[in-house]
Amino acid sequence: MSGELKKAKRFFGEFKTFAIRGNMLDMAVGIIVGGAFTTLVTSIIGNIAMPMIGLLIGVDFSAWEIELPRLYGSAEPSVLGIGAFLNNLISFVAVALTVFLLIKFINKLRKKHDETPPPAPPEPSKEELLLTEIRDLLKQRTDEI
């Protein structure tokens, strides 16, 4: 039993290390911000873009539904929400396009950062040059002896 207890403690210790690591926290923040961003895009698409598209085309997409025939005497008709699906489809495309452009921008910055050469080492001072010369002379003398 103590062997299994040690394994369990080691497992939970590894899990704790994994969960507290910075990458895990970054991922959690990304998921939260992504959820908020998705809500914002969904609102923009549903409340601004789709009514404007509907105005231009002359169709109100939000209320665009297809009623299915009633089967087995059901009281409520089944409805296909085509407008809601189109809103969600456009929201998905908008979020995917935004994420694509963001990643493309980050990769461009990363590539530019990777291409910049490292700075050249600073020139040695007069004291360093003098000390180097003295060192070389002393080494030369000890080699002669």
Solvent accessible surface area in square Angstrom, and as a share of the most:
residue,aa,sasa,rsa
1,M,191,0.85
2,S,75,0.48
3,G,41,0.40
4,E,120,0.54
5,L,100,0.50
6,K,141,0.60
7,K,126,0.54
8,A,40,0.31
9,K,139,0.59
10,R,149,0.54
11,F,125,0.52
12,F,130,0.54
13,G,36,0.34
14,E,107,0.48
15,F,113,0.47
16,K,129,0.55
17,T,87,0.51
18,F,95,0.40
19,A,29,0.22
20,I,109,0.55
21,R,123,0.45
22,G,43,0.42
23,N,109,0.56
24,M,55,0.25
25,L,103,0.51
26,D,99,0.51
27,M,106,0.47
28,A,46,0.35
29,V,91,0.52
30,G,42,0.41
31,I,117,0.59
32,I,124,0.63
33,V,92,0.53
34,G,32,0.30
35,G,39,0.38
36,A,64,0.49
37,F,65,0.27
38,T,62,0.36
39,T,93,0.54
40,L,100,0.50
41,V,13,0.08
42,T,59,0.34
43,S,49,0.32
44,I,75,0.38
45,I,14,0.07
46,G,25,0.24
47,N,106,0.54
48,I,95,0.48
49,A,26,0.20
50,M,6,0.02
51,P,69,0.44
52,M,118,0.53
53,I,58,0.30
54,G,7,0.07
55,L,148,0.74
56,L,156,0.78
57,I,109,0.56
58,G,65,0.63
59,V,59,0.34
60,D,91,0.47
61,F,23,0.09
62,S,73,0.47
63,A,70,0.54
64,W,107,0.37
65,E,103,0.46
66,I,83,0.42
67,E,110,0.49
68,L,67,0.33
69,P,107,0.67
70,R,134,0.49
71,L,121,0.60
72,Y,219,0.83
73,G,75,0.72
74,S,52,0.33
75,A,88,0.68
76,E,142,0.63
77,P,47,0.29
78,S,62,0.40
79,V,71,0.41
80,L,81,0.40
81,G,33,0.31
82,I,48,0.24
83,G,0,0.00
84,A,56,0.43
85,F,125,0.52
86,L,42,0.21
87,N,25,0.13
88,N,92,0.47
89,L,79,0.39
90,I,54,0.28
91,S,9,0.06
92,F,138,0.58
93,V,84,0.48
94,A,29,0.23
95,V,29,0.17
96,A,43,0.33
97,L,98,0.49
98,T,56,0.32
99,V,65,0.37
100,F,117,0.49
101,L,95,0.47
102,L,101,0.50
103,I,90,0.46
104,K,121,0.51
105,F,116,0.48
106,I,73,0.37
107,N,75,0.38
108,K,132,0.56
109,L,88,0.44
110,R,144,0.53
111,K,128,0.54
112,K,122,0.52
113,H,137,0.61
114,D,105,0.54
115,E,117,0.52
116,T,81,0.47
117,P,112,0.71
118,P,116,0.73
119,P,124,0.78
120,A,88,0.69
121,P,115,0.72
122,P,123,0.77
123,E,156,0.70
124,P,66,0.41
125,S,50,0.33
126,K,171,0.73
127,E,115,0.52
128,E,92,0.41
129,L,102,0.51
130,L,105,0.52
131,L,117,0.58
132,T,57,0.33
133,E,101,0.45
134,I,76,0.39
135,R,147,0.53
136,D,71,0.37
137,L,98,0.49
138,L,102,0.51
139,K,126,0.53
140,Q,103,0.46
141,R,165,0.60
142,T,89,0.52
143,D,106,0.55
144,E,136,0.61
145,I,180,0.91
